[in-house]
């Protein structure tokens, strides 16, 4: 995914160790410029499209970076173990809101502070991972958006793959066992696989150094296709995944439209740039005094199907017309 963190808390409130209104910012003092810290699991280039959407969302609400808004950027460069230290650094710098864009980033931010408002631009399962008490009433200092309306989307991706390639019977799955939302996604896929008479070949990748091991296993097992469960790790390495699949002539299904644009066969997911743009709305509300505990976590209502025809032709596949007419974007 595609991921960010923004943090804002008045220095006086920090000095007192509390807010006059818990987990909310008082109306901004005249002349006070809000300070936002942005923490990314990846790098600026990894998330450039989403970050531009976030900036656009802020501009639409009257914030100009460097003038009416100060932004501190922090990047984990794909090393998720750096997230806690970077989140703690933003807290020490007395930011005013933390906006995170992944479950690991949100967890790092929540561990670093229980008072600074945290806006999650995208997460897989904010309730299941303990980030919020419920979607309708988050109850703490975390709110924002989730990129899943339900785990059913993973079964839908498998269904789309079967529509494109009816003969598919063995599908490799890249996932990370240390990320609870991905474990839930794999369980959902396993249920759907039985319905579609597909055998899954899960490949657990928990760090950058484990992709080659997974690729070696896939080369040996020769699956019919590869389905990638989206995460900060797979998003950062989508190019590596696509390159491997291209060499192996392996059709791929992603939950990340950028991966399809980079050469994957198809993706079916919510628009991550749109989630980041919406995250700016939450930041604005909090800066104007809203409490994270009272702002419901927003679920996506629209999903986009992206088909890469160039990749399909290279694989010798003909995409059914029934799929093409449903596609939101067709890459020629």
N, C-alpha and C positions, 0 to 999 in steps of 0.2 A: 502496500500500500501501500506505497504511496502514503509522509507523516510529519506533525508539527507540535510545538508547545508555546503557549503565550502566557505570561504571568504578570499580574498587577496587584499591588497592595500598598496603601499609604504608609509612609515611613513612621508616622506618628502611631498608626494602629499597630505596626510591628513592635514599636518600642513598648507599647502598653501590653502587648501580647494578646490583644483582642480587638474586635470591631465594635463600634457603637451599635451597629446592627450586624449580628453574627453572619459570617460568610457572605457579606454583601459590601459593596463599596458605597460610601457616602457620595452624594453628588460632588462631582469634581470641583475642587476649589478654583476660583478665578485665576487664570494664568498658569495653573498646574498642568503640565503635559504628561499624559499617561505613558507608562513605560511597559512595553511588552517584550517578553523573552520568548524566542521561538526555538524549540528543540526538535530536531529531525533525527529519526533513526538512521537515515541515509545521508545524502549530500544535497547541496543546492541543485545540482544538475539532475539528480534522481527525481526530485519532486518539483521541477521547474513549472510544469503546467498547473499543478495543484496550488503552488505558492502564488502564482500570478492570479489565480482565481480568488485566493484569499485576500491578496492585496486589492483586487478589484472590489471585493465585498466591503473592505474597509473604506476605500475611496467613495463608494456609493453612499456611505454613511458619514461622509465629511472628514475622514481622517487622512491626513497627508503625512507619510513617513518622513521623519526628519524635521517636521514642522509642528503639527498638532499631535504627533505620535512618535515616540522613541521606541525603536525595535532592536532587541539584542538577539542575534542569531547564533544558535549552537547546533553543531552537527555531530552525530555519533559515527558517521562514515561507515555504517554497516556493522559497527561493533556495539551490539546491544548492551553489553556489559558496562559501557560507558554512560548509559542513560542516567542511572542514579546520581552519579557525580555531577553530571551536567545539570540535572534538575535541581540538585542542592545548590549549585553555583547560582542559578537564576534566583533562587529563594534568598540567598545571601546578598544578591545585588538589589534586593527589594523591588522586584517587579510587581506589577499589579494584577495580572491574570495569567494563568498558565493554560495554553491551548496545545493539546497533544493530538497526534494523528495516528496512534496505534495503541494496541493494548499494552505492550511493554512500556511505551512512553508514558501512558496514563498511569500505570502502576508505579512507575518511578516518580512521577510528579506527586501522586497521592501519598507515597511514602515520605516524600521530602517536606510536605506541608499539609496540615489539616485545616488551615485558615485561608490561604490564598485561593480564590476561585479558579477552577480548572475547567476548561472547555475542551472536550474531546472531539476533534474533527471527524474521526472515523474509528470505530472499534467493532469487533466481531460480536461480543456478548458481554455488554457492560454489567448486566445483572449477574450472570453466571460467574464472572470473574471478580465480583465484589466491588466494582467501581461505584455502583449506585444501588440503592435499596430496591428501586423499581423504576421502570421507564417513565411512568406518569408522575411519580414523586421521588426524585433522586435522593433527597434527604440529607445530603452532605455538602461537600464543597466541589463536587464533580457533576457536570452535565454536558450536553452536546449532542452528538449524532452517532448513529450506528449505521454501517453500510449493509446490514442484513435486516430484511423484514421478517426473516425466518430461515431456518436451516433448509427449507424445501428448495431453496435456490440451487443447492448443490446437486440435488436429484434432477433438477431442471437442466443443468449443464450436461449431465450424463444423458438425459433424454435427447437433447439437441445433438450430441455426438452420435447417438444411434440413428437419428433422422438423417444426418449427413452421411454416415457410414454404417448402414444396417448390418454389415458383417462383423462389426467390432465385437470381440468376445473377451479380450484380455486388456485391461487398462491399468497402466502404472499411475500411481498417485504420489505426488510430492507433498509432504506434510511435515510439521514440526511437533513432535510429541510433547515438548515443553510448553507449548502454547495451548491452554485449555480450549479456546474457541475452535482450534483446528482439530482437536480430538473429537469434539462434538460434530464437526463437519464430516470427519471420516466415518463416524457412526451412521450419520445420515446417508452418506454415499453407499455404505455397505448395505443398508436396507434397500436403497434404490437399485443397486446392482443385482440383487436377487430378483427384483421385478423384471429387469431387462435382460436377465440371464447373462450377466457380465461378471467375470472374475476380476477382482481388484488385486493389484500388486503394489501395496503401500511401500513407499521409500521414505524413511524417516531422515530428514535433513535438519539438524539443529544448529548448524553454524556454516559459515562460508566454506570451510575446509572439507565439508562432508558431501558436497555436490559430486565430486569426481567418483566417490565410492558408489553413490546412487546411480550415476551414469554408467559405471562399469557393470553394475548389476542389471540395469535395463538392457544394455548391449547384449549381455549373456541371455537374458530371459526373452528378449524380442517381443515386447507387448505390441498390441495393435494401435495404441494411442497413449497419450500422456495427458492427465488432468492435474492441474496445479492449483492447490488450495492457497489462496492469496494471503500474504503476510508481508511484514516489513522486509523479511529476509528474501523471499522469492521476488518481491517487487524490485529490490535492489539488484538482484541477479537475473532479472528477466532476460537480459541479452545473452547471458551464458546459457540459460535454459533453451532459448530459441535457437541458438547456434548448434547446440547438441542435437536438438530435434530435427533441425534442417539436415545435418550430416547423416542422421539415421533415417531420414524420410519418415518421421514420426508425426502424425497429426496431433495437434495440441489444443487443449481447452483451458482458458484462463478466466479468472475473475477480475481481470485488469485490462481495460481497453487499450492501454499503452502497449501491452505485450502483444496484442493482436496486431496493432499498427506496426510493431517492430518485427513481425514475421510469424506470429502465432496463427493458427488456423482460425480460431474464433474465440470470442469472449462474451460472457453474459453477466452483467453486473450493473450496479448503480454507477452513476458518474462521480468519480472521486473529485474532480475539480468542482462539481456542484456542491458536494459536501463541504469542501473547504470554503467556498463562497458563503454557504449557509453558516459556517462556524463564525464568520465575521458578524453575523446578526446577533449571535449569542454574546460575543465580546461586547458589542455595542450596548446590549441590554444590561449587562453586568456593570459596565462603566457608568451607566445611568442609574444604578442603584438596585437592580434586580438581584435576588438571591439565587445562586445555583440550585439550592434545595427546592426551589419553587418552579424551576424551568424544566418541563418534561423533556426527556431525551427523544429526539426526533428520529423516526424510522423512514427509510426511503419508500416512495410510492411509485417510482418509475425505474425500470431497468432497461439497459440498452444492449442490443445484440449487435456485435461487430463481426463481420465476415471478411477475411482476407482472401480475395479471389486469386491474387498473385500466388499466394502460398498454396491454395487449392490446386491451381494449374500445375505448379511444380511437383505436387504430390500425385498428380494424375487423377484428381478427384473432380467430380461434377457436383456442384452444390445444387440441391433440389430447388425448383422455383418456389416451392412452398416456404422454404427457409429464406430465400432472397427477398421475397416480398415482405417478410416480417423484420428484416434487418434494419436497424437504425442507421448504420454506416456500412458501406461496402467498399473495401479497399481494392482498387484496380491494379 
